[in-house]
Every structure is written in structure tokens, then in C-alpha cells.
Amino acid sequence: MANLDKYRVNPKKFSLKDFDTKDKTERNGSKEENEAALYELATEINALQDILHAEGKKKVLLILQGMDTSGKDGTVRHVFKETDPLGIRLASFKAPSGEELAHDYLWRVHQQVPKAGELVIFNRSHYEDVLIVKVHNWIDEAECKRRYAQINDFERLLTETGTTIIKCFLHISKQEQKKRLQERLDNPDKTWKFNPGDLEERKLWPDYTDAYEQAIKATSTVHAPWYIVPADSKTNRNLLISRLLLNTLKKMNLNYPPVPEAFKSIVID
């Protein structure tokens, strides 16, 4: 198992500048060898997720955050490509509806957290409520700090009631984002993903970087740590998140439920 601790955020001495977006440490060998490694990881994740679902006691929440084009959708496709969909669920968070705005900002999020035996992936999350709203000055600094504390309390509630949380920031460079946005424009099969509004948000890159840095530093806790995932390389990104998830599942001491005594005497004609 790779040394995953180096990607874990230490809030006492954290800066995004200390993490190289171009890092390819998790890759090893040829393209074919990396694809084989990813397949093996996906197979192991599937096996452990099957036990998680069968046991029906513990819960896992994988949070994916990152700049536009950082690869949240691609991560889900590759990390879970061998996983039985029975015990996993994807929740995506876009602009809140009128009904959602009528409640507190965590209301819609709490409805999507995993139930016992379930692994849930958040594609974006409650962190949008301390990121985009902060960058656009829809909340002030005092409210933002209150939300950091509320998020920490919320995540502690989840962990104390049986949820293991993995938070990944998919860290890409502005140059890599430019490349991926251009690919969306140039490839007719990907143009549907292009949103002109992304270009306006791109102009705010320094503000988003600062907002992410502050949010990660304020909310990387013992019970719900952040991991910085170098993501200029899609292969590196997929391998690292696969290893983080697999390592987490292995530490959970998952077991299939015991066979009921009554079943042992059953004979099927």
C-alpha cells in the first residue's frame, strides 16, 4: 500500500502550493500496467463493498470536490467501474431549488447521506455553501466561519453515528483546466458539457483557490480529514482515490453476517 498520509491535510501547516498538481507518484509503469492496477483496485473495492452492503451496519461517504473539469465524474466512472450498483449511490449537488432554499443549507445534504450498509459518493457537496457563496460575496466572513463550525459539527454527527467520511480535493492547475475546457469545445461528443458560465468562474481562479484553501484548513479534522489529490493526470487521480477508498474499507473490519443456525439444517429438494 502506498504512503497515503502524505496527501492528508494537516490544518496546522497547510497550503495548496505545497501539493503539486502534476504529481504522478501513484502511476507506475506503462499505460497497460496502470490500467491493470486500476482494475485490480476496482475489483477489491467491489468485494469489500459487497461485504459492507451485506453486513448492513456501517456507512461510507466519499466526498469529491474540485474546480470545474477536475474530474469528479471521471473519478466515479473509473473507481467504481467494477462495483455492483446495489450498495452504492451517487448524489450530485447543483444550484439549490426553491424548496431547498427555504430550509437551512445542510437540509438537502442530510437527506443524501448513506444509510447502513451503503456507500455514497457526493459529486460536489455541502462545501459549495462555503465556496461559491464566499467567492461571490453572498455571505460575509463571519457567516462563512459559522458554517465551517457547523460543517464540522455535522460531519462529527455522521461519524459518531457510524459513517466513515473520505474527503478528496481534486487538485488541478489552471493550465490543465484550460486544456480540458478546450477539449470540450473541440470534441463534438463532449461539447454538451461545456458551459460558457465556466469561463466567468475561471476568471475568479485566485478567489476560488483561496476559498478552497481556507475551507479545507478549517474543516480537515480527525474524524473527517481532507486529502489533496493531484489531478492533472487522470490516471494518477483515479489510482490515488482508489487506494484511499480501498485502504479505508480494509480498516473497517467488515464481515459478512453469520449464517443463522436455522439455515444450517435446511435441505433444498
C-alpha positions as CSV (number, residue, x, y, z in Angstrom):
1,M,0.0,0.0,0.0
2,A,1.3,3.4,-1.0
3,N,2.0,6.0,1.7
4,L,-1.3,7.9,1.6
5,D,-0.6,10.0,4.7
6,K,1.4,12.5,2.6
7,Y,-1.8,13.5,0.9
8,R,-3.7,14.1,4.1
9,V,-4.1,17.7,5.2
10,N,-2.5,18.9,8.4
11,P,-4.5,22.0,9.1
12,K,-1.7,23.4,11.3
13,K,0.6,23.8,8.3
14,F,-1.4,23.6,5.1
15,S,-1.1,25.4,1.8
16,L,-2.3,24.2,-1.6
17,K,1.0,25.4,-3.0
18,D,2.7,22.5,-1.2
19,F,0.9,20.0,-3.4
20,D,2.0,19.6,-7.0
21,T,-1.0,19.2,-9.4
22,K,1.4,17.4,-11.8
23,D,2.5,14.8,-9.3
24,K,2.3,11.3,-10.8
25,T,3.6,9.3,-7.9
26,E,0.7,6.8,-7.9
27,R,1.4,5.8,-11.5
28,N,3.9,3.0,-12.1
29,G,5.0,1.6,-15.4
30,S,3.2,1.6,-18.7
31,K,-0.4,2.6,-19.6
32,E,-1.4,-1.0,-19.7
33,E,0.2,-1.7,-16.3
34,N,-1.6,1.2,-14.7
35,E,-4.9,0.1,-16.2
36,A,-4.3,-3.3,-14.8
37,A,-3.6,-1.8,-11.4
38,L,-6.8,0.2,-11.5
39,Y,-8.8,-2.9,-12.5
40,E,-7.3,-4.8,-9.6
41,L,-8.2,-2.0,-7.2
42,A,-11.7,-1.7,-8.6
43,T,-12.2,-5.4,-8.1
44,E,-11.0,-5.3,-4.5
45,I,-13.3,-2.3,-3.8
46,N,-16.2,-4.2,-5.2
47,A,-15.5,-7.2,-3.0
48,L,-15.3,-5.1,0.2
49,Q,-18.3,-3.0,-0.8
50,D,-20.3,-6.3,-1.2
51,I,-19.4,-7.1,2.5
52,L,-20.3,-3.6,3.6
53,H,-23.7,-3.9,2.0
54,A,-24.4,-7.5,3.3
55,E,-23.3,-6.6,6.8
56,G,-25.7,-3.7,6.8
57,K,-24.2,-1.8,9.8
58,K,-21.5,0.6,8.7
59,K,-21.7,3.5,6.2
60,V,-19.1,5.2,3.9
61,L,-19.3,8.7,2.4
62,L,-16.8,9.7,-0.3
63,I,-16.8,13.5,-1.0
64,L,-15.4,14.7,-4.3
65,Q,-14.7,18.5,-4.6
66,G,-12.6,20.4,-7.1
67,M,-12.5,23.1,-9.7
68,D,-14.6,22.7,-12.9
69,T,-13.1,19.9,-15.1
70,S,-11.1,18.5,-12.2
71,G,-12.6,15.1,-13.0
72,K,-15.3,14.3,-10.4
73,D,-17.4,12.4,-13.0
74,G,-14.4,10.6,-14.4
75,T,-13.4,9.5,-10.9
76,V,-16.7,7.9,-10.3
77,R,-16.7,6.1,-13.7
78,H,-13.2,4.6,-13.1
79,V,-13.0,3.9,-9.4
80,F,-16.4,2.2,-9.3
81,K,-16.4,0.6,-12.8
82,E,-16.4,-2.9,-11.3
83,T,-18.7,-2.2,-8.3
84,D,-22.1,-3.7,-8.1
85,P,-24.6,-0.7,-8.1
86,L,-26.7,-2.4,-5.4
87,G,-24.9,-0.9,-2.5
88,I,-23.6,2.4,-3.8
89,R,-25.3,5.7,-4.7
90,L,-24.3,8.9,-6.3
91,A,-25.6,12.3,-5.1
92,S,-24.9,15.4,-7.1
93,F,-25.5,18.9,-5.7
94,K,-26.3,21.7,-8.2
95,A,-27.9,25.1,-7.5
96,P,-30.5,24.7,-4.7
97,S,-34.2,24.7,-5.6
98,G,-36.7,27.0,-4.0
99,E,-37.7,24.2,-1.6
100,E,-34.1,23.7,-0.6
101,L,-33.5,27.4,-0.1
102,A,-36.5,27.5,2.3
103,H,-34.5,25.3,4.7
104,D,-31.1,25.5,6.2
105,Y,-28.3,24.8,3.8
106,L,-27.5,21.4,5.2
107,W,-31.1,20.1,5.0
108,R,-30.8,18.8,1.4
109,V,-27.4,17.3,2.2
110,H,-28.5,15.4,5.3
111,Q,-31.2,13.7,3.2
112,Q,-28.5,12.2,0.9
113,V,-26.0,10.8,3.5
114,P,-25.5,7.0,3.5
115,K,-27.8,4.6,5.3
116,A,-26.5,1.5,7.0
117,G,-24.7,-0.8,4.5
118,E,-24.4,1.9,1.9
119,L,-21.5,3.7,0.2
120,V,-22.5,7.2,-1.1
121,I,-20.4,9.4,-3.4
122,F,-21.0,13.2,-3.2
123,N,-20.3,14.9,-6.5
124,R,-19.9,18.3,-5.1
125,S,-21.3,18.7,-1.6
126,H,-22.2,21.0,1.3
127,Y,-18.8,22.6,0.7
128,E,-20.4,24.6,-2.1
129,D,-22.0,26.6,0.7
130,V,-18.6,27.9,1.8
131,L,-17.1,28.2,-1.6
132,I,-19.1,29.7,-4.4
133,V,-21.2,31.7,-1.9
134,K,-18.0,33.1,-0.4
135,V,-16.3,33.9,-3.8
136,H,-19.4,35.8,-4.9
137,N,-19.8,37.5,-1.5
138,W,-23.3,36.1,-1.0
139,I,-22.2,35.5,2.6
140,D,-19.8,37.5,4.8
141,E,-16.7,36.3,6.5
142,A,-18.5,35.9,9.9
143,E,-21.2,33.7,8.3
144,C,-18.6,31.7,6.5
145,K,-16.7,30.9,9.8
146,R,-20.0,29.9,11.4
147,R,-20.6,27.5,8.5
148,Y,-17.1,25.9,8.9
149,A,-18.1,25.2,12.5
150,Q,-21.5,23.9,11.6
151,I,-20.0,21.6,8.9
152,N,-17.5,20.2,11.4
153,D,-20.4,19.5,13.8
154,F,-22.4,17.9,11.0
155,E,-19.6,15.6,10.0
156,R,-18.9,14.7,13.6
157,L,-22.5,13.7,14.0
158,L,-22.2,11.5,10.9
159,T,-19.1,9.8,12.1
160,E,-20.4,9.3,15.6
161,T,-23.4,7.5,14.2
162,G,-21.4,5.1,12.1
163,T,-20.3,6.9,8.9
164,T,-16.7,6.9,7.7
165,I,-16.0,10.1,5.7
166,I,-13.3,10.5,3.0
167,K,-13.0,14.0,1.6
168,C,-11.0,14.5,-1.6
169,F,-10.0,17.7,-3.2
170,L,-9.2,17.1,-6.9
171,H,-6.3,19.5,-7.4
172,I,-5.7,20.6,-11.0
173,S,-3.8,23.5,-12.4
174,K,-5.3,26.5,-14.3
175,Q,-3.3,25.3,-17.4
176,E,-4.9,21.9,-17.2
177,Q,-8.3,23.3,-16.8
178,K,-7.8,25.4,-20.0
179,K,-6.8,22.2,-21.8
180,R,-9.9,20.3,-20.7
181,L,-12.2,23.2,-21.5
182,Q,-10.8,23.4,-24.9
183,E,-11.2,19.7,-25.4
184,R,-14.9,20.1,-24.6
185,L,-15.2,22.7,-27.3
186,D,-13.2,20.8,-29.9
187,N,-14.8,17.4,-29.4
188,P,-18.5,17.2,-30.5
189,D,-19.0,14.3,-28.1
190,K,-18.0,16.5,-25.2
191,T,-19.4,19.9,-26.2
192,W,-22.6,19.2,-24.3
193,K,-20.5,19.5,-21.1
194,F,-19.3,23.0,-22.0
195,N,-20.9,25.8,-20.1
196,P,-20.0,29.4,-21.1
197,G,-20.5,30.3,-17.4
198,D,-17.5,28.3,-16.6
199,L,-15.3,30.9,-18.3
200,E,-16.7,33.6,-16.0
201,E,-15.9,31.4,-12.9
202,R,-12.4,30.7,-14.4
203,K,-11.7,34.4,-14.1
204,L,-12.1,34.0,-10.3
205,W,-9.5,31.3,-10.1
206,P,-7.4,33.0,-7.4
207,D,-10.5,33.6,-5.3
208,Y,-11.6,30.0,-5.6
209,T,-8.1,28.8,-4.7
210,D,-8.2,31.0,-1.6
211,A,-11.7,29.8,-0.7
212,Y,-10.8,26.2,-1.0
213,E,-7.6,26.6,1.0
214,Q,-9.5,28.3,3.8
215,A,-12.3,25.8,3.8
216,I,-10.0,22.8,3.7
217,K,-7.8,24.2,6.5
218,A,-10.9,24.9,8.7
219,T,-12.6,21.5,8.2
220,S,-9.9,18.9,8.0
221,T,-10.5,17.1,11.2
222,V,-9.5,13.9,12.9
223,H,-13.0,12.4,12.2
224,A,-13.2,13.8,8.6
225,P,-9.8,14.6,7.1
226,W,-9.2,16.1,3.7
227,Y,-6.9,14.6,1.1
228,I,-5.3,16.6,-1.6
229,V,-5.4,14.6,-4.9
230,P,-3.0,15.7,-7.6
231,A,-5.3,15.5,-10.6
232,D,-3.6,16.9,-13.7
233,S,-3.0,13.2,-14.5
234,K,-6.4,11.5,-14.7
235,T,-4.7,8.1,-14.2
236,N,-2.9,9.4,-11.1
237,R,-6.1,10.8,-9.7
238,N,-8.0,7.5,-10.2
239,L,-5.3,5.3,-8.7
240,L,-4.9,7.6,-5.7
241,I,-8.6,7.8,-4.8
242,S,-9.0,4.0,-5.4
243,R,-6.2,3.4,-2.9
244,L,-7.6,5.8,-0.4
245,L,-11.0,4.2,-0.6
246,L,-9.6,0.6,-0.5
247,N,-7.4,1.4,2.4
248,T,-10.4,2.9,4.3
249,L,-12.6,-0.2,3.6
250,K,-9.9,-2.6,4.7
251,K,-9.6,-0.7,8.1
252,M,-13.3,-1.0,8.8
253,N,-13.1,-4.7,9.7
254,L,-16.0,-5.7,7.5
255,N,-17.6,-9.1,7.9
256,Y,-20.4,-11.0,6.2
257,P,-23.2,-11.6,8.7
258,P,-23.1,-15.0,10.4
259,V,-25.2,-17.8,8.9
260,P,-28.4,-18.3,11.1
261,E,-28.4,-21.6,12.9
262,A,-31.8,-22.4,11.4
263,F,-30.3,-22.2,7.9
264,K,-27.8,-24.9,8.6
265,S,-30.4,-27.6,8.7
266,I,-32.2,-26.6,5.6
267,V,-32.2,-29.1,2.7
268,I,-33.4,-27.9,-0.7
269,D,-35.0,-30.6,-2.7
